[in-house]
């Protein structure tokens, strides 16, 4: 059995690719229903959120520092109350001012002043004892809160350094950092409103990290609507008219692999790198019809295109029957296990089988428009 992890899938094939699989193929552009990847850099969003979160923690520590300073008065207040109680034999209920000896300080004369509006000297001493105890307890709590806030700031500063080190064009690294920040923000009980919303281009967010009612807002905006009921992800048509479904995030990968993809469909995933789960829906065509080479090739090309291998000239793609794709108990979202694999196909992310507008959109978002910025990679 083989476990395919959502973050870093590792696949093994039962049948090696043939020499013919590496031969280049050129097909006429197909009529496809496609979904936009439209990924803009998340760097400005993440930077803004981090700046605000760091500023909020700094303000929080400032307020806590004031409370800590007030807590330092607990010892003075307790000492004053002790002096009052020790000298009650010479203080009556109407006394407003009296001088006593402070034996903790070598018998130094100390003046005690009372406010009749606050009750008798004894009542004022009792109130002072109570307040001193609260301040002492608060001092310990405030110290812990300051330490916690310092820890939060260290975590935020670490994310800030990582963000600075990530190139704005590295969409996958930015998305992974954003998801990590979302999880961390939940644990640290930080306001994550600036992270919950996807950027304007619709970068997919792990839905489990978002509150209900916001999950659909984070999905890519489709160029053409999906024709598969219950499926909101990417959908293409092969040259033979077979639907090809492609997941956009862990939740859709799991939905596709375990709920939608079924025999005689063909399940695919790029080898050795994170990427989308792909389903060639042979169940939508006439029973008994086998997938053509063109259909298999297009599905494999899409698996590479929507993976971290998309900058390579070609990459190995594993395929399997859906009945051999299972979910291990306790496995993370999007992780599946393959009991048996059917073989491999070599996918090419620059294939003409991938719709032109999708390839052009990916090139534009990465390398800039034709009029400026970096030149497109050949």
C-alpha positions as CSV (number, residue, x, y, z in Angstrom):
1,X,0.0,0.0,0.0
2,X,1.1,3.5,-0.8
3,X,0.3,6.7,1.0
4,X,-0.1,9.8,-1.1
5,X,0.3,12.9,1.1
6,X,-1.4,16.2,0.3
7,X,1.7,18.2,1.1
8,X,4.4,16.1,-0.5
9,X,3.0,13.0,-2.4
10,X,5.4,10.1,-3.0
11,X,4.3,7.7,-5.7
12,X,5.7,4.4,-6.9
13,X,4.7,2.7,-10.2
14,X,4.1,-0.9,-10.9
15,X,4.8,-0.4,-14.6
16,X,7.6,1.8,-15.9
17,X,6.9,4.3,-18.8
18,X,7.6,3.1,-22.3
19,X,10.0,4.9,-24.7
20,X,7.0,6.0,-26.7
21,X,5.6,7.8,-23.7
22,X,8.4,10.3,-24.0
23,X,7.8,11.1,-27.7
24,X,6.4,14.6,-28.2
25,X,2.7,14.8,-29.2
26,X,1.0,17.8,-30.7
27,X,-2.8,18.0,-30.9
28,X,-5.1,20.8,-32.1
29,X,-6.5,23.0,-29.3
30,X,-9.5,21.4,-27.7
31,X,-12.8,22.8,-26.7
32,X,-12.5,22.9,-22.9
33,X,-14.5,24.0,-19.9
34,X,-11.8,25.5,-17.7
35,X,-11.3,27.1,-14.4
36,X,-9.0,30.1,-13.8
37,X,-5.9,29.7,-11.6
38,X,-5.6,33.4,-11.3
39,X,-3.1,33.6,-8.6
40,X,-1.7,37.0,-7.7
41,X,0.9,37.5,-5.1
42,X,-0.3,37.4,-1.5
43,X,2.8,39.2,-0.2
44,X,1.1,42.6,0.3
45,X,-1.9,41.0,2.1
46,X,0.3,39.0,4.4
47,X,2.7,41.9,5.1
48,X,-0.2,44.2,6.0
49,X,-1.7,41.6,8.4
50,X,1.7,41.0,10.0
51,X,2.3,44.7,10.5
52,X,-1.1,45.2,12.1
53,X,-0.7,42.1,14.3
54,X,2.7,43.2,15.5
55,X,1.4,46.7,16.3
56,X,-1.5,45.3,18.2
57,X,0.8,43.1,20.3
58,X,3.0,46.1,21.1
59,X,0.0,48.1,22.3
60,X,-1.1,45.1,24.3
61,X,2.2,44.9,26.1
62,X,2.1,48.7,26.7
63,X,-1.2,48.3,28.5
64,X,0.1,45.3,30.4
65,X,3.2,47.2,31.5
66,X,1.0,49.9,33.0
67,X,-0.8,47.2,35.0
68,X,2.5,45.7,36.1
69,X,3.6,49.1,37.4
70,X,0.3,49.5,39.3
71,X,0.9,46.0,40.7
72,X,4.2,47.1,42.2
73,X,2.3,49.3,44.6
74,X,0.9,46.1,46.2
75,X,3.8,45.8,48.7
76,X,3.6,49.5,49.7
77,X,-0.2,49.2,50.2
78,X,0.2,46.0,52.2
79,X,2.9,47.6,54.4
80,X,0.7,50.7,55.0
81,X,-2.2,48.4,56.1
82,X,0.1,46.5,58.4
83,X,1.2,49.7,60.1
84,X,-2.4,50.7,60.7
85,X,-3.5,47.4,62.2
86,X,-0.3,47.3,64.4
87,X,-1.2,50.7,65.8
88,X,-4.9,50.5,66.2
89,X,-4.5,50.8,70.0
90,X,-3.5,54.4,69.5
91,X,-5.9,55.2,66.6
92,X,-9.5,55.8,67.2
93,X,-12.3,55.8,64.6
94,X,-12.2,59.5,64.0
95,X,-8.4,59.9,63.6
96,X,-7.4,61.5,60.3
97,X,-3.7,61.7,60.8
98,X,-1.2,60.0,63.1
99,X,2.6,59.4,63.3
100,X,3.8,55.9,64.1
101,X,7.2,54.1,64.2
102,X,8.0,51.8,61.2
103,X,10.0,49.1,62.9
104,X,10.6,47.4,59.5
105,X,12.7,50.5,58.7
106,X,14.5,50.9,62.0
107,X,11.7,52.7,63.8
108,X,11.6,55.5,61.4
109,X,8.6,57.9,62.1
110,X,5.9,57.4,59.5
111,X,2.8,59.5,59.1
112,X,-0.5,57.7,58.4
113,X,-3.3,59.7,56.7
114,X,-6.9,58.6,56.7
115,X,-9.9,59.8,54.7
116,X,-13.1,59.8,56.9
117,X,-15.2,59.3,53.7
118,X,-13.6,55.9,53.2
119,X,-14.6,54.6,56.6
120,X,-12.8,54.1,59.9
121,X,-9.0,53.5,59.9
122,X,-9.5,49.8,60.5
123,X,-12.0,49.6,57.6
124,X,-9.5,51.4,55.4
125,X,-6.8,49.0,56.4
126,X,-9.0,46.0,55.6
127,X,-9.7,47.5,52.1
128,X,-6.0,48.1,51.6
129,X,-5.2,44.4,52.5
130,X,-7.8,43.2,50.0
131,X,-6.5,45.5,47.2
132,X,-2.9,44.4,47.9
133,X,-3.8,40.7,47.6
134,X,-5.6,41.4,44.2
135,X,-2.6,43.4,43.0
136,X,-0.2,40.6,43.9
137,X,-2.3,38.0,42.0
138,X,-2.7,40.4,39.1
139,X,1.1,40.9,39.0
140,X,1.7,37.2,38.4
141,X,-1.0,37.1,35.7
142,X,0.2,40.3,34.0
143,X,3.8,38.8,33.9
144,X,2.5,35.7,32.2
145,X,0.5,37.7,29.7
146,X,3.5,39.9,28.9
147,X,5.6,36.7,28.3
148,X,2.8,35.3,26.0
149,X,2.6,38.5,24.1
150,X,6.4,38.5,23.6
151,X,6.1,34.9,22.3
152,X,3.4,36.0,19.8
153,X,5.5,38.8,18.6
154,X,8.5,36.5,18.1
155,X,6.2,34.2,16.0
156,X,4.9,37.1,14.0
157,X,8.5,38.3,13.4
158,X,9.5,34.8,12.2
159,X,6.6,34.9,9.7
160,X,7.7,38.4,8.6
161,X,11.3,37.2,8.0
162,X,10.0,34.2,6.0
163,X,7.7,36.5,3.9
164,X,10.6,38.8,3.1
165,X,12.6,35.8,1.9
166,X,9.8,34.5,-0.4
167,X,9.7,35.9,-3.9
168,X,6.3,37.5,-4.7
169,X,6.1,35.3,-7.8
170,X,6.3,32.1,-5.7
171,X,2.6,31.6,-5.3
172,X,2.8,28.1,-3.8
173,X,5.2,29.2,-1.1
174,X,3.1,32.3,-0.3
175,X,-0.1,30.2,-0.1
176,X,1.6,27.6,2.2
177,X,2.8,30.4,4.4
178,X,-0.6,32.0,4.5
179,X,-2.2,28.7,5.5
180,X,0.4,28.2,8.2
181,X,-0.3,31.7,9.5
182,X,-4.0,31.0,9.5
183,X,-3.5,27.9,11.7
184,X,-1.1,29.8,13.9
185,X,-3.4,32.7,14.3
186,X,-6.2,30.4,15.4
187,X,-3.9,28.8,18.0
188,X,-2.6,32.2,19.2
189,X,-6.2,33.6,19.3
190,X,-5.3,36.4,16.9
191,X,-7.8,38.2,14.7
192,X,-7.4,36.5,11.3
193,X,-9.8,38.6,9.2
194,X,-7.0,39.8,7.0
195,X,-6.0,36.2,6.3
196,X,-9.4,34.6,5.9
197,X,-10.2,36.4,2.7
198,X,-8.5,35.2,-0.4
199,X,-6.8,37.7,-2.6
200,X,-8.6,39.3,-5.5
201,X,-7.6,36.6,-7.9
202,X,-9.1,33.8,-5.8
203,X,-6.2,31.9,-4.3
204,X,-7.6,28.8,-2.7
205,X,-7.5,28.6,1.1
206,X,-7.7,25.4,3.0
207,X,-11.5,25.5,3.9
208,X,-10.9,24.0,7.3
209,X,-9.0,27.2,8.3
210,X,-12.0,29.4,7.5
211,X,-15.3,30.1,9.3
212,X,-18.5,28.8,7.7
213,X,-20.0,31.1,5.1
214,X,-16.6,32.2,3.9
215,X,-15.2,29.0,2.3
216,X,-16.7,29.5,-1.2
217,X,-15.4,33.0,-1.4
218,X,-11.8,31.7,-1.5
219,X,-12.2,29.5,-4.6
220,X,-10.9,30.3,-8.1
221,X,-13.4,32.0,-10.4
222,X,-14.2,29.6,-13.3
223,X,-13.8,30.8,-16.9
224,X,-16.7,28.4,-17.7
225,X,-19.1,26.8,-15.3
226,X,-18.6,23.2,-14.2
227,X,-21.1,20.8,-15.7
228,X,-20.5,18.1,-13.0
229,X,-23.2,18.3,-10.3
230,X,-21.7,18.9,-6.8
231,X,-18.3,19.9,-8.2
232,X,-17.1,23.5,-8.0
233,X,-13.5,23.0,-9.1
234,X,-11.7,23.0,-12.4
235,X,-13.3,21.1,-15.3
236,X,-11.9,20.5,-18.8
237,X,-12.9,18.4,-21.8
238,X,-10.5,16.1,-23.5
239,X,-10.2,15.9,-27.3
240,X,-12.6,13.0,-27.2
241,X,-15.1,15.0,-25.1
242,X,-14.4,13.2,-21.7
243,X,-14.6,15.5,-18.7
244,X,-11.3,16.0,-16.8
245,X,-11.8,17.3,-13.2
246,X,-8.9,19.0,-11.4
247,X,-8.8,19.9,-7.6
248,X,-7.8,23.3,-6.5
249,X,-7.0,22.6,-2.8
250,X,-6.9,19.8,-0.3
251,X,-10.6,19.8,0.3
252,X,-11.4,19.5,-3.4
253,X,-8.6,16.9,-3.9
254,X,-10.2,14.7,-1.2
255,X,-13.7,15.3,-2.6
256,X,-12.5,14.4,-6.1
257,X,-10.6,11.3,-5.1
258,X,-13.0,9.8,-2.6
259,X,-16.5,10.9,-3.6
260,X,-16.6,11.9,-7.3
261,X,-14.0,9.8,-9.0
262,X,-15.3,6.2,-9.5
263,X,-14.6,3.2,-11.8
264,X,-14.1,3.3,-14.7
265,X,-12.7,6.8,-14.2
266,X,-8.9,7.3,-14.1
267,X,-7.2,9.0,-11.1
268,X,-3.9,10.8,-11.6
269,X,-1.3,12.6,-9.6
270,X,2.2,14.0,-10.4
271,X,5.1,12.1,-9.0
272,X,7.2,13.3,-6.1
273,X,5.8,16.8,-5.7
274,X,2.6,18.5,-4.3
275,X,-0.1,18.9,-6.9
276,X,-3.7,18.6,-7.8
277,X,-5.6,15.3,-7.9
278,X,-7.0,14.7,-11.4
279,X,-9.9,12.6,-12.6
280,X,-10.5,11.5,-16.2
281,X,-14.3,10.8,-16.0
282,X,-14.6,7.7,-18.2
283,X,-17.9,7.1,-16.3
284,X,-19.4,9.9,-18.3
285,X,-18.9,8.1,-21.7
286,X,-20.3,4.9,-23.2
287,X,-19.7,1.9,-21.1
288,X,-16.7,-0.3,-22.1
289,X,-14.9,2.5,-24.0
290,X,-11.3,2.8,-23.0
291,X,-9.6,6.2,-22.6
292,X,-7.6,7.3,-25.7
293,X,-4.0,8.2,-25.6
294,X,-5.0,11.9,-26.2
295,X,-7.3,11.8,-23.2
296,X,-4.7,10.2,-20.9
297,X,-2.1,12.7,-22.2
298,X,-4.2,15.7,-21.5
299,X,-5.1,14.6,-18.0
300,X,-1.4,14.0,-17.3
301,X,-0.5,17.4,-18.7
302,X,-3.0,19.0,-16.4
303,X,-1.7,17.1,-13.4
304,X,1.8,18.5,-14.1
305,X,0.5,22.0,-14.9
306,X,-1.3,22.2,-11.6
307,X,1.6,21.0,-9.5
308,X,5.0,22.2,-8.3
309,X,6.5,20.5,-11.3
310,X,4.9,22.9,-13.7
311,X,8.3,24.7,-14.4
312,X,9.8,21.4,-15.6
313,X,9.7,20.4,-19.3
314,X,8.1,17.1,-18.3
315,X,7.2,15.1,-15.3
316,X,6.1,11.6,-14.5
317,X,2.4,11.2,-13.6
318,X,0.9,8.2,-11.8
319,X,-2.6,6.8,-12.7
320,X,-4.8,4.4,-10.9
321,X,-8.3,3.0,-10.7
322,X,-10.5,4.9,-8.2
323,X,-11.2,1.7,-6.3
324,X,-7.6,1.6,-5.3
325,X,-7.6,5.1,-3.8
326,X,-8.5,5.1,-0.1
327,X,-8.3,7.4,2.9
328,X,-6.2,6.2,5.8
329,X,-7.7,6.6,9.2
330,X,-6.4,9.8,10.8
331,X,-4.7,11.0,7.6
332,X,-4.8,14.8,7.0
333,X,-7.1,16.5,4.6
334,X,-6.3,15.6,1.0
335,X,-4.1,12.6,1.8
336,X,-5.0,9.3,0.2
337,X,-3.5,5.8,0.0
338,X,-3.1,3.8,-3.3
339,X,-3.5,0.1,-2.9
340,X,-2.5,-0.5,-6.5
341,X,-1.3,1.7,-9.4
342,X,-2.0,1.2,-13.0
343,X,1.1,2.8,-14.5
344,X,2.6,6.1,-15.5
345,X,2.3,8.8,-18.2
346,X,4.7,11.6,-19.0
347,X,3.0,15.0,-18.6
348,X,4.1,18.3,-20.2
349,X,2.9,21.5,-18.6
350,X,3.5,23.4,-21.9
351,X,1.4,21.0,-23.9
352,X,-1.0,22.4,-26.5
353,X,-3.7,20.2,-25.0
354,X,-3.9,22.6,-22.1
355,X,-6.2,25.5,-23.2
356,X,-4.3,28.5,-24.5
357,X,-6.0,31.0,-22.2
358,X,-5.1,29.0,-19.2
359,X,-1.4,28.8,-20.2
360,X,-1.4,32.5,-21.1
361,X,-3.0,33.4,-17.8
362,X,-0.3,31.5,-15.8
363,X,2.5,33.1,-17.9
364,X,1.1,36.6,-17.4
365,X,0.6,36.2,-13.6
366,X,4.2,34.9,-13.2
367,X,6.2,36.9,-15.8
368,X,4.2,40.1,-16.3
369,X,2.4,41.4,-19.4
370,X,4.1,41.6,-22.7
371,X,4.6,45.3,-22.3
372,X,6.8,45.3,-19.2
373,X,8.3,43.4,-16.4
374,X,10.2,40.1,-16.9
375,X,10.2,38.3,-20.2
376,X,8.2,35.2,-20.5
377,X,10.0,31.9,-19.9
378,X,10.3,29.8,-23.0
